[in-house]
């Protein structure tokens, strides 16, 4: 059960909702702001079901974990021209290298969702 919750949470951080609307590019947005935007707009999965205070705690934790992400990867995500592209790039970066960052997020932040 615990590992399913962790995997479900990590998956929710990665996969995009098919119903998410495209929004303008986030010119000048910081990487933490992009992470917040992606996670706050989840419409299905474990993240979408979290109460607002837990969601903010999760966003803070994910940003702490991803602070170590190379700057080039952060710039790649922030440079997206639409919300859908930004969400896709975020998922791609987190899943790279055998889901290295997804695993780090799960290890560091699973306690919030449980």
SVG drawing of the C-alpha trace seen along z (x, -y; Angstrom):
<svg xmlns="http://www.w3.org/2000/svg" viewBox="-11 -38 35 40">
<polyline fill="none" stroke="black" stroke-width="0.4" points="0.0,0.0 2.7,-2.4 4.8,-1.8 1.6,-2.1 1.0,-5.5 4.5,-6.6 4.4,-5.5 1.0,-7.0 2.1,-10.3 5.3,-10.3 3.2,-9.3 0.8,-12.2 3.8,-14.5 4.8,-13.2 1.7,-12.6 -0.4,-15.4 -4.1,-15.7 -5.7,-15.5 -8.1,-18.2 -5.6,-20.9 -6.0,-24.0 -3.1,-25.6 -1.9,-28.9 0.6,-31.5 4.3,-31.0 5.7,-31.9 8.3,-34.3 10.6,-35.1 9.0,-32.5 11.3,-30.9 11.6,-27.1 9.9,-26.9 7.0,-28.8 6.8,-26.4 6.8,-23.4 4.0,-25.1 2.0,-25.8 2.3,-22.2 1.4,-20.6 -1.4,-23.0 -3.1,-22.2 -3.2,-18.5 -6.8,-17.4 -6.5,-13.7 -4.4,-11.4 -3.2,-11.6 -1.9,-15.2 -5.2,-16.5 -6.9,-15.0 -4.6,-16.6 -6.0,-19.3 -4.6,-22.8 -2.2,-22.8 -0.8,-19.4 -0.5,-20.4 1.5,-23.5 3.7,-21.3 4.3,-18.9 5.2,-21.7 7.7,-23.0 9.2,-19.6 9.4,-18.9 11.1,-22.3 13.6,-21.4 14.4,-18.1 14.6,-19.6 16.9,-22.4 19.8,-20.1 18.5,-19.6 21.1,-21.0 20.3,-24.6 20.2,-23.5 17.3,-21.2 15.5,-23.9 15.9,-26.3 14.6,-23.7 11.4,-23.4 10.9,-27.1 11.5,-27.9 8.3,-26.0 5.9,-28.1 2.7,-26.7 1.5,-25.1 1.1,-21.8 4.6,-21.9 5.9,-23.0 4.1,-20.1 5.4,-17.7 9.0,-19.0 8.7,-18.8 7.7,-15.1 10.4,-14.3 13.1,-15.8 11.9,-14.0 11.7,-10.7 15.2,-10.9 18.0,-8.6 15.8,-5.8 13.5,-8.2 16.3,-9.4 14.4,-12.6 11.1,-10.8 12.8,-8.5 14.3,-11.3 10.9,-13.1 9.3,-9.9 12.0,-9.3 11.9,-12.9 8.2,-13.7 6.2,-10.5 5.6,-11.3 3.4,-14.2 0.9,-12.1 0.7,-9.2"/>
</svg>
